[in-house]
Amino acid sequence: MEVIISSTISAAVTLIVCLISNHSQNEKTRALMEYKLEELTKRVDKHNNTIERTYNLEQRMAVSEEQIRVANHRIADLEHDHKED
């Protein structure tokens, strides 16, 4: 009978230690995952900001290219008008 009680107490203590250890490890893993998720979110936000800035630059570049085409056309017209005089 003493062996059964001793074994039961030993098993209960082992179970409690395992549960505490498991809970502690889960908390550490959860904290690490939250940290990594926050860092990844920061990187994604930075990437999205870069994409948005690139899009804005491309739009401004297209406007500038159109302005250059118009200016070149005006110059060509002026040169053509000057040759006719």
Backbone as a chain_set.jsonl record, in Angstrom:
{"seq": "MEVIISSTISAAVTLIVCLISNHSQNEKTRALMEYKLEELTKRVDKHNNTIERTYNLEQRMAVSEEQIRVANHRIADLEHDHKED", "coords": {"N": [[0.807, -1.193, 0.0], [1.944, 1.225, 0.761], [3.712, 1.604, -1.304], [2.073, 2.15, -3.488], [0.888, 4.582, -2.698], [3.182, 6.141, -2.487], [4.091, 6.038, -5.139], [1.93, 7.294, -6.416], [2.032, 9.874, -5.283], [4.551, 10.634, -6.202], [4.082, 10.578, -8.966], [2.119, 12.565, -9.15], [3.541, 14.841, -8.31], [5.474, 14.911, -10.313], [3.807, 15.351, -12.524], [2.771, 17.897, -11.881], [5.136, 19.426, -11.944], [5.814, 19.095, -14.638], [3.591, 20.35, -15.855], [3.897, 23.001, -14.939], [6.39, 23.607, -16.067], [5.776, 23.29, -18.788], [3.827, 25.294, -19.103], [5.373, 27.564, -18.573], [7.233, 27.419, -20.68], [5.499, 27.686, -22.851], [4.623, 30.331, -22.451], [7.015, 31.728, -22.9], [7.462, 31.061, -25.573], [5.185, 32.2, -26.762], [5.642, 34.908, -26.181], [7.962, 35.322, -27.695], [6.969, 34.844, -30.264], [5.125, 36.954, -30.471], [6.902, 39.121, -30.382], [8.385, 38.668, -32.741], [6.325, 38.923, -34.607], [5.627, 41.617, -34.273], [8.011, 42.821, -35.15], [8.051, 41.931, -37.795], [5.743, 43.17, -38.718], [6.549, 45.845, -38.568], [8.548, 45.807, -40.539], [7.03, 45.208, -42.814], [5.374, 47.458, -42.914], [7.324, 49.386, -43.414], [8.198, 48.511, -45.91], [5.829, 48.805, -47.393], [5.591, 51.567, -47.269], [7.796, 52.281, -48.782], [7.028, 51.26, -51.269], [4.793, 52.868, -51.76], [6.016, 55.387, -51.885], [7.629, 54.985, -54.126], [5.681, 54.652, -56.098], [4.539, 57.221, -56.066], [6.765, 58.706, -56.924], [7.055, 57.656, -59.495], [4.723, 58.612, -60.678], [5.187, 61.388, -60.561], [7.427, 61.473, -62.176], [6.362, 60.717, -64.637], [4.742, 62.931, -65.169], [6.724, 64.89, -65.366], [8.107, 63.929, -67.606], [6.147, 64.274, -69.56], [5.952, 67.056, -69.525], [8.488, 67.684, -70.495], [8.291, 66.608, -73.073], [6.326, 68.328, -74.139], [7.692, 70.771, -73.956], [9.831, 70.253, -75.709], [8.407, 69.968, -78.069], [7.395, 72.557, -78.353], [9.799, 73.943, -78.692], [10.637, 72.804, -81.091], [8.587, 73.759, -82.761], [9.089, 76.52, -82.575], [11.64, 76.634, -83.738], [11.01, 75.785, -86.281], [9.25, 77.838, -87.086], [11.074, 79.934, -87.046], [12.8, 79.279, -89.111], [11.192, 79.618, -91.303], [10.971, 82.346, -91.511]], "CA": [[0.0, 0.0, 0.0], [2.835, 2.384, 0.81], [4.308, 1.751, -2.631], [1.073, 2.789, -4.341], [0.787, 5.978, -2.259], [4.45, 6.776, -2.861], [4.086, 6.169, -6.601], [0.92, 8.294, -6.757], [2.585, 11.182, -4.913], [5.647, 10.899, -7.145], [3.48, 10.877, -10.267], [1.445, 13.859, -9.035], [4.586, 15.877, -8.28], [6.045, 14.96, -11.662], [2.807, 15.981, -13.379], [2.732, 19.327, -11.555], [6.375, 20.021, -12.466], [5.69, 19.129, -16.102], [2.614, 21.381, -16.201], [4.519, 24.312, -14.7], [7.43, 23.77, -17.09], [5.096, 23.457, -20.066], [3.212, 26.627, -19.094], [6.467, 28.54, -18.68], [7.766, 27.348, -22.039], [4.483, 28.268, -23.736], [4.666, 31.786, -22.276], [8.217, 32.215, -23.587], [7.23, 30.908, -27.01], [4.196, 33.204, -27.133], [6.304, 36.215, -26.147], [8.86, 35.379, -28.844], [6.147, 34.974, -31.469], [4.601, 38.323, -30.492], [8.017, 40.001, -30.747], [8.67, 38.482, -34.162], [5.201, 39.478, -35.356], [5.776, 43.074, -34.233], [9.129, 43.185, -36.025], [7.612, 41.697, -39.169], [4.791, 44.238, -39.027], [7.345, 47.051, -38.828], [9.21, 45.653, -41.841], [5.999, 45.294, -43.853], [4.998, 48.87, -43.001], [8.43, 50.086, -44.077], [8.149, 48.106, -47.317], [4.664, 49.449, -48.003], [5.921, 52.982, -47.412], [8.708, 52.372, -49.92], [6.224, 51.043, -52.475], [3.975, 54.068, -51.959], [6.9, 56.464, -52.333], [8.032, 54.669, -55.496], [4.523, 54.945, -56.945], [4.451, 58.682, -56.176], [7.873, 59.159, -57.767], [6.745, 57.286, -60.877], [3.713, 59.554, -61.169], [5.842, 62.679, -60.785], [8.319, 61.314, -63.321], [5.52, 60.725, -65.838], [4.36, 64.329, -65.398], [7.926, 65.586, -65.84], [8.372, 63.493, -68.981], [5.159, 64.941, -70.414], [6.359, 68.462, -69.61], [9.657, 67.74, -71.383], [7.795, 66.415, -74.441], [5.654, 69.564, -74.545], [8.731, 71.785, -74.158], [10.543, 69.909, -76.942], [7.5, 70.275, -79.181], [7.383, 74.017, -78.495], [11.095, 74.332, -79.267], [10.616, 72.417, -82.508], [7.71, 74.713, -83.444], [9.793, 77.808, -82.667], [12.708, 76.492, -84.731], [10.353, 75.707, -87.587], [8.774, 79.191, -87.388], [12.244, 80.787, -87.273], [13.342, 78.933, -90.426], [10.288, 80.147, -92.321], [11.119, 83.806, -91.618]], "C": [[0.854, 1.263, 0.0], [3.467, 2.651, -0.547], [3.341, 2.479, -3.554], [0.942, 4.266, -3.983], [2.035, 6.742, -2.676], [4.513, 7.007, -4.366], [3.099, 7.245, -7.045], [1.421, 9.7, -6.439], [3.693, 11.573, -5.879], [5.101, 11.284, -8.517], [2.8, 12.245, -10.242], [2.459, 14.999, -9.044], [5.213, 16.024, -9.662], [5.091, 15.654, -12.625], [2.752, 17.49, -13.13], [3.965, 20.031, -12.104], [6.311, 20.126, -13.984], [4.713, 20.213, -16.545], [3.196, 22.785, -16.025], [5.568, 24.595, -15.764], [6.812, 24.041, -18.458], [4.469, 24.852, -20.172], [4.279, 27.711, -19.271], [7.029, 28.574, -20.096], [6.779, 27.946, -23.038], [4.465, 29.786, -23.644], [5.869, 32.386, -23.006], [8.036, 32.154, -25.102], [6.247, 31.959, -27.511], [4.824, 34.596, -27.175], [7.237, 36.375, -27.345], [8.07, 35.553, -30.138], [5.558, 36.379, -31.581], [5.687, 39.309, -30.913], [8.31, 39.899, -32.242], [7.559, 39.064, -35.032], [5.275, 41.007, -35.389], [6.888, 43.533, -35.172], [8.748, 43.007, -37.494], [6.624, 42.773, -39.613], [5.524, 45.533, -39.34], [8.005, 46.973, -40.202], [8.211, 45.772, -42.987], [5.556, 46.743, -44.028], [6.069, 49.67, -43.722], [8.429, 49.772, -45.573], [6.987, 48.791, -48.033], [4.904, 50.934, -48.211], [6.846, 53.18, -48.604], [7.944, 52.206, -51.228], [5.397, 52.287, -52.782], [4.83, 55.227, -52.466], [7.35, 56.237, -53.769], [6.901, 54.992, -56.464], [4.387, 56.455, -57.148], [5.555, 59.236, -57.066], [7.612, 58.83, -59.233], [5.701, 58.224, -61.471], [4.346, 60.907, -61.479], [6.767, 62.616, -61.993], [7.519, 61.337, -64.627], [5.088, 62.149, -66.174], [5.547, 65.106, -65.948], [8.253, 65.202, -67.282], [7.404, 64.15, -69.953], [5.513, 66.415, -70.586], [7.557, 68.623, -70.549], [9.218, 67.551, -72.829], [7.126, 67.684, -74.97], [6.685, 70.651, -74.827], [9.502, 71.512, -75.448], [9.687, 70.214, -78.17], [7.445, 71.784, -79.423], [8.677, 74.512, -79.135], [11.121, 74.006, -80.751], [9.734, 73.37, -83.307], [8.397, 76.063, -83.618], [10.907, 77.748, -83.708], [12.116, 76.459, -86.137], [9.856, 77.094, -88.013], [9.941, 80.114, -87.72], [12.841, 80.517, -88.66], [12.475, 79.505, -91.547], [10.461, 81.65, -92.508], [12.253, 84.171, -92.473]], "O": [[0.534, 2.244, -0.671], [3.727, 3.802, -0.898], [3.76, 3.342, -4.326], [0.89, 5.113, -4.874], [1.944, 7.867, -3.165], [4.948, 8.069, -4.811], [3.398, 8.023, -7.952], [1.25, 10.616, -7.243], [3.76, 12.72, -6.321], [5.605, 12.21, -9.153], [2.896, 13.001, -11.208], [2.253, 16.01, -9.715], [5.455, 17.14, -10.124], [5.52, 16.458, -13.452], [2.694, 18.271, -14.079], [3.855, 21.118, -12.671], [6.712, 21.142, -14.553], [4.981, 20.923, -17.515], [3.002, 23.652, -16.878], [5.627, 25.7, -16.303], [7.271, 24.915, -19.194], [4.57, 25.506, -21.21], [4.092, 28.659, -20.033], [7.27, 29.649, -20.645], [7.185, 28.639, -23.97], [4.308, 30.461, -24.661], [5.753, 33.427, -23.651], [8.41, 33.08, -25.82], [6.456, 32.545, -28.573], [4.567, 35.37, -28.096], [7.295, 37.448, -27.945], [8.466, 36.327, -31.01], [5.5, 36.935, -32.677], [5.435, 40.221, -31.7], [8.464, 40.912, -32.925], [7.835, 39.638, -36.085], [5.011, 41.619, -36.425], [6.729, 44.512, -35.901], [9.085, 43.841, -38.334], [6.67, 43.231, -40.755], [5.158, 46.243, -40.277], [8.019, 47.956, -40.943], [8.517, 46.371, -44.018], [5.382, 47.209, -45.154], [5.76, 50.533, -44.544], [8.633, 50.661, -46.401], [7.144, 49.296, -49.144], [4.473, 51.5, -49.216], [6.694, 54.144, -49.354], [8.191, 52.935, -52.189], [5.312, 52.71, -53.935], [4.421, 55.962, -53.365], [7.443, 57.186, -54.548], [7.141, 55.547, -57.536], [4.148, 56.917, -58.264], [5.312, 60.134, -57.873], [7.915, 59.635, -60.114], [5.789, 58.589, -62.643], [4.079, 61.502, -62.523], [6.881, 63.583, -62.747], [7.966, 61.921, -65.615], [5.071, 62.529, -67.345], [5.4, 65.89, -66.885], [8.631, 66.056, -68.084], [7.798, 64.541, -71.051], [5.385, 66.959, -71.683], [7.628, 69.589, -71.31], [9.707, 68.246, -73.72], [7.339, 68.067, -76.12], [6.572, 71.373, -75.817], [9.795, 72.441, -76.201], [10.201, 70.67, -79.191], [7.448, 72.232, -80.57], [8.66, 75.384, -80.004], [11.563, 74.813, -81.569], [10.095, 73.751, -84.42], [8.303, 76.681, -84.679], [11.098, 78.694, -84.472], [12.672, 77.044, -87.066], [10.021, 77.482, -89.169], [9.815, 80.985, -88.582], [13.334, 81.44, -89.308], [12.981, 79.837, -92.62], [10.127, 82.175, -93.57], [12.52, 85.356, -92.671]]}, "num_chains": 1, "name": "protein.A"}
